[in-house]
Amino acid sequence: MTNNDQHYDVAIIGGGCVGGTLACALAQEGLRVAVIEAHEAQRMWPVGSVDIRVFAITRASERIFRAIDCWEAIERGGVSPFRDMRVWDASGPGAIHFDCAELGEPTLGYIIEQRVIQAALNARMEMLPTLTRLCPAELGAFGLADDAMHITLADGRQLRTRLLVGADGAASRVRGMADIAVEVRDYQQEAVVAVVTTEQSHQETAWQRFLPTGPLAFLPLRDGRSSIVWSTTPQQAAELCALDAPEFLERLTAAFDQRLGRVTAVEERARFPLRRLHAKHYIAERLALVGDAAHVIHPLAGQGVNLGLLDAATLAEVVLDTQAVGRDYGLYANLRRYERWRHGDNRIMQRAMDGFKELFGASAPPLRLLRNTGLGMVDRMGPLKQLLSRHAMGLAGDLPRLARPNA
Ligand SMILES: Cc1cc2nc3c(=O)[nH]c(=O)nc-3n(C[C@H](O)[C@H](O)[C@H](O)COP(=O)(O)OP(=O)(O)OC[C@H]3O[C@@H](n4cnc5c(N)ncnc54)[C@H](O)[C@@H]3O)c2cc1C
């Protein structure tokens, strides 16, 4: 590599779903992009197996994947559309039902395995001639000098770039090394995730029952099974993971109120601690944060990666627009547009999830009454329900170009 080869327009630390999407969005417009990723992703897996990590992907995220030419590969890898969503309260009659037909949309969204998205992104990255993927490679250090960000990798390799992006997840080293403060709230909850088989069909519906200890979601998979996300206290999560399979199935069937009959089989179980995290700033001179490096949200509405994809699409737009008018997109003043656009939107979504979590976790009778009557009222109020669902699908609000129709 010559000295010149080591200079990139944008260098992205972390080639996960968010970093990979940003890299494709920039490189397909001809920018020289480096992606530094610590771990090689799975390329192949046994037929019939399902990744324990799945995402509920919004229609806005589908548009972003289409715009970066990844959607067809994701579809080939397997997507499960969900057309209905049913949410109900375990301690009362309150319930709400969202139906894609009411919204004039073919689906509400898709359940997709993380490894399917990652494999499609990696394949697309390999096709883009101005994109260099360094993997396995880890960030060592970085510092500003001579109008560039200088990066040293853990193995000693050196790069220069006009913009360094931290897409390195919730424990972001980029964020830490840039001394960007975070607001953290530990929910004192863990999510138990697993793939399960139920007696009855999932009916292409995403189901969520609010229990006093937290929400329990059943997400429909294309092979007829469901992926569960059971948010609960850390003690109960540990207990649930330690139970033998028959006992776990019995507890799960009861917790889900037999809505799909008995739960008859479970694969491997895993636990994830839940917390909210928000970086006070998303930018610094020649530096930006995207995805979980910038914000971590409760998984109850399945929005985390979707917000990160909107960050990626927005930052790509700001970089390309700034470059188009001959300005330096790495400058703090020019990155401000990205921060203004995304910081407020992500905060609103985080607060909304906190509000839901608090309301549904409350056992005081007035709050129980409020949520049960509230759910019923929203269910009957067409326009408000439409607004809520369009937001959850990522079809409302100030969307970046890549997430708009016909991007
Ligand atoms: C139980 C659970 C369920 C969830 N369900 C949903 C859902 O249904 N829908 C949804 O939208 N979201 C969901 N989320 C949230 C979602 O998992 C995250 O928002 C998403 O994975 C964040 O993607 P990312 O690319 O920002 O970060 P990550 O996925 O964390 O990717 C970061 C990448 O950076 C790499 N990296 C890290 N440090 C370095 C370094 N120093 N050098 C080089 N590389 C590095 C890592 O190897 C990794 O590949 C869920 C989360 C949980 C816990």
The ligand as an SDF file (V2000), in Angstrom:
LIG
                    3D

 53 58  0  0  0  0  0  0  0  0999 V2000
  -32.6190   -8.6190   22.8900 C   0  0  0  0  0  0  0  0  0  0  0  0
  -32.5030   -7.5790   21.8250 C   0  0  0  0  0  0  0  0  0  0  0  0
  -33.4090   -7.5550   20.7780 C   0  0  0  0  0  0  0  0  0  0  0  0
  -33.3260   -6.5710   19.7940 C   0  0  0  0  0  0  0  0  0  0  0  0
  -34.2540   -6.5520   18.7950 N   0  0  0  0  0  0  0  0  0  0  0  0
  -34.2360   -5.5740   17.8680 C   0  0  0  0  0  0  0  0  0  0  0  0
  -35.2240   -5.5160   16.8290 C   0  0  0  0  0  0  0  0  0  0  0  0
  -36.1360   -6.3330   16.7320 O   0  0  0  0  0  0  0  0  0  0  0  0
  -35.1520   -4.4910   15.9210 N   0  0  0  0  0  0  0  0  0  0  0  0
  -34.1820   -3.5460   16.0160 C   0  0  0  0  0  0  0  0  0  0  0  0
  -34.1890   -2.6050   15.2020 O   0  0  0  0  0  0  0  0  0  0  0  0
  -33.2020   -3.6020   16.9530 N   0  0  0  0  0  0  0  0  0  0  0  0
  -33.2130   -4.5730   17.8820 C   0  0  0  0  0  0  0  0  0  0  0  0
  -32.2430   -4.6120   18.8520 N   0  0  0  0  0  0  0  0  0  0  0  0
  -31.1680   -3.6050   18.8380 C   0  0  0  0  0  0  0  0  0  0  0  0
  -30.0430   -3.9830   17.8700 C   0  0  0  0  0  0  0  0  0  0  0  0
  -29.4910   -5.2320   18.2600 O   0  0  0  0  0  0  0  0  0  0  0  0
  -28.9410   -2.9220   17.8460 C   0  0  0  0  0  0  0  0  0  0  0  0
  -29.5190   -1.6430   17.7660 O   0  0  0  0  0  0  0  0  0  0  0  0
  -28.0120   -3.1230   16.6330 C   0  0  0  0  0  0  0  0  0  0  0  0
  -27.3890   -4.3800   16.6650 O   0  0  0  0  0  0  0  0  0  0  0  0
  -26.9420   -2.0220   16.5820 C   0  0  0  0  0  0  0  0  0  0  0  0
  -26.1890   -2.1580   15.4000 O   0  0  0  0  0  0  0  0  0  0  0  0
  -24.7780   -1.4170   15.2470 P   0  0  0  0  0  0  0  0  0  0  0  0
  -24.2900   -1.7700   13.8880 O   0  0  0  0  0  0  0  0  0  0  0  0
  -24.9130    0.0240   15.6400 O   0  0  0  0  0  0  0  0  0  0  0  0
  -23.8740   -2.0510   16.3860 O   0  0  0  0  0  0  0  0  0  0  0  0
  -23.3170   -3.6270   16.5710 P   0  0  0  0  0  0  0  0  0  0  0  0
  -24.3490   -4.5270   16.0080 O   0  0  0  0  0  0  0  0  0  0  0  0
  -22.9760   -3.6890   17.9790 O   0  0  0  0  0  0  0  0  0  0  0  0
  -22.0680   -3.6080   15.6100 O   0  0  0  0  0  0  0  0  0  0  0  0
  -20.8360   -3.0140   15.9950 C   0  0  0  0  0  0  0  0  0  0  0  0
  -19.7120   -3.6230   15.1690 C   0  0  0  0  0  0  0  0  0  0  0  0
  -18.4930   -2.9590   15.4900 O   0  0  0  0  0  0  0  0  0  0  0  0
  -17.4490   -3.9250   15.6610 C   0  0  0  0  0  0  0  0  0  0  0  0
  -16.4630   -3.3270   16.5880 N   0  0  0  0  0  0  0  0  0  0  0  0
  -16.6720   -2.9910   17.8780 C   0  0  0  0  0  0  0  0  0  0  0  0
  -15.5680   -2.4200   18.4040 N   0  0  0  0  0  0  0  0  0  0  0  0
  -14.6370   -2.4100   17.4120 C   0  0  0  0  0  0  0  0  0  0  0  0
  -13.2770   -1.9600   17.3380 C   0  0  0  0  0  0  0  0  0  0  0  0
  -12.6560   -1.3760   18.3980 N   0  0  0  0  0  0  0  0  0  0  0  0
  -12.6100   -2.1040   16.1630 N   0  0  0  0  0  0  0  0  0  0  0  0
  -13.2100   -2.6640   15.0930 C   0  0  0  0  0  0  0  0  0  0  0  0
  -14.5040   -3.1200   15.1140 N   0  0  0  0  0  0  0  0  0  0  0  0
  -15.2020   -2.9910   16.2520 C   0  0  0  0  0  0  0  0  0  0  0  0
  -18.1540   -5.1480   16.2030 C   0  0  0  0  0  0  0  0  0  0  0  0
  -17.4250   -6.3390   15.9210 O   0  0  0  0  0  0  0  0  0  0  0  0
  -19.4960   -5.1070   15.4470 C   0  0  0  0  0  0  0  0  0  0  0  0
  -19.4510   -5.7950   14.2250 O   0  0  0  0  0  0  0  0  0  0  0  0
  -32.3060   -5.5890   19.8540 C   0  0  0  0  0  0  0  0  0  0  0  0
  -31.3740   -5.6180   20.8930 C   0  0  0  0  0  0  0  0  0  0  0  0
  -31.4650   -6.6020   21.8760 C   0  0  0  0  0  0  0  0  0  0  0  0
  -30.4750   -6.5970   23.0190 C   0  0  0  0  0  0  0  0  0  0  0  0
  1  2  1  0
  2  3  1  0
  2 52  2  0
  3  4  2  0
  4  5  1  0
  4 50  1  0
  5  6  2  0
  6  7  1  0
  6 13  1  0
  7  8  2  0
  7  9  1  0
  9 10  1  0
 10 11  2  0
 10 12  1  0
 12 13  2  0
 13 14  1  0
 14 15  1  0
 14 50  1  0
 15 16  1  0
 16 17  1  0
 16 18  1  0
 18 19  1  0
 18 20  1  0
 20 21  1  0
 20 22  1  0
 22 23  1  0
 23 24  1  0
 24 25  2  0
 24 26  1  0
 24 27  1  0
 27 28  1  0
 28 29  2  0
 28 30  1  0
 28 31  1  0
 31 32  1  0
 32 33  1  0
 33 34  1  0
 33 48  1  0
 34 35  1  0
 35 36  1  0
 35 46  1  0
 36 37  1  0
 36 45  1  0
 37 38  2  0
 38 39  1  0
 39 40  1  0
 39 45  2  0
 40 41  1  0
 40 42  2  0
 42 43  1  0
 43 44  2  0
 44 45  1  0
 46 47  1  0
 46 48  1  0
 48 49  1  0
 50 51  2  0
 51 52  1  0
 52 53  1  0
M  END
$$$$
